[in-house]
Structure formats: C-alpha cells, structure tokens
Amino acid sequence: MSKVSTNISIDAETKAKAQIMLADLGLDLSTAVNIFLKQMLYEGGIPFSITRDVPNQTTLEAMKEAKEILRFPDRYKKYDDVDSMMEDILSEI
C-alpha cells in the first residue's frame, strides 16, 4: 500500500511531550498516528470516549445545595460528630 504525506497542526509542547513518550515506547509520531487511524477504522469510530467535562444532574443538584447551605447556614442542622449525625438519620428511617 502506498504512503502519502499529511500535514497536521499540533501544539509544540504537546508534540514534544508525545514524542518523548512515544520514543520510550519505541514508536515515532507517524507510527502512533497510523496506529490511531487504523484502530479508528477497526472500531468504526474514535477508539476512546470523548466527553465534555460537565457535571451530571446529580452533581449539579449537590452543587446547588452546597451553595444554599453556604448562603443560609442557619437553615441547616449541624452535628459535632458522625455518630450524632448517623443517630439522627437512622431515627428518621
């Protein structure tokens, strides 16, 4: 299979760090990119999960609750120790 040359833009620091790591693995950047592309074709998509770093709904609600507690601390019960807190929680079950 014939090879073609391709130009890609990479942040200089990222490229340098990647080349150091790849050299430690006995690979060069071109080989690593080829491995990535072949794996992508094999899997039928990007070979790793790409997600946004966005909190899920549960975390968003916990963050909102934490802000509320900080804003109005007198509205919430405080405990001096874990045992007291657990006793109170278990008494409500």
N, C-alpha and C positions, 0 to 999 in steps of 0.2 A: 504494500500500500504506500502510495507516495505521500510525502510530508509537505505541509505548507507552513509558511511563516505567518504568525499572527502577532499583532501589536496589542498590548493591553496596558492600561494605566493603573499603577499600583502606588500607593503611598510609599515613599522611600524608606521610612522606618519599618513599615510592615514588611516590605520586600527583604530588607537586610535581616530582620529577625527570622523571617521564614527561611531564608537561605541558610542561616546558621543551623536552625533546627533540622532542615532537610539534609544538610551535609552530615549531621550527626546520624541520620537515618540511612546515609549512603545514597541520597537522591539529590537531583538538581531541580530547580524550579520548573523547567519544561516537563520533566518526567512527572512531577507532582500534579501539574495542571492536566496532563494526559490521563493520569490515574483518576482524577476527579471527573473529567469528562466521560471516560469510559464507564465509571461507576454510575454516573448520572443516566447514561443511556441504558445501562443494565437494569437500574431500578425504575426507570421511566419518570424521573424527576430528580430534584435536588436530593443528594444522598444523606441529608441531615435535616433536622427540623429548623425551620426559620419562623420565629415568633416575635411578636412585639413584646417589649418589657412593660406590659400593662397589668396592673393588679386585677385579679378576678373580682367578681361581685362580692364574695365573702370578705375579701381583704379590703375592698372599698368601704364596706359597711363597718368593718372593725376600725378603719382609719377615721371614719366619720364619728364613731362612738368615742374614740380616744380624744378627738378634738373637743367633743362635747364635754367629756369628763374634765379636760384641762380648762375649759372655759367656765364651767359651773361645778367646781369640785364639791361644793356643799350639798349638791343634789344626790351624791352617791355615798353609799356606806363604805366606811374604811375599816380595815382589820389590822390588828397588831401582829398577828401570826397566822400561818397557814391552817393550823388546827382549828382556830376560831372560824375562819372562813369556811372550811370544809363542814364543820358542825352546822353552820347556818345554811349552807347549800343543801346538805343531806336532810335537814329538818323540813325542807320545803318539798321533798320528794314524796 
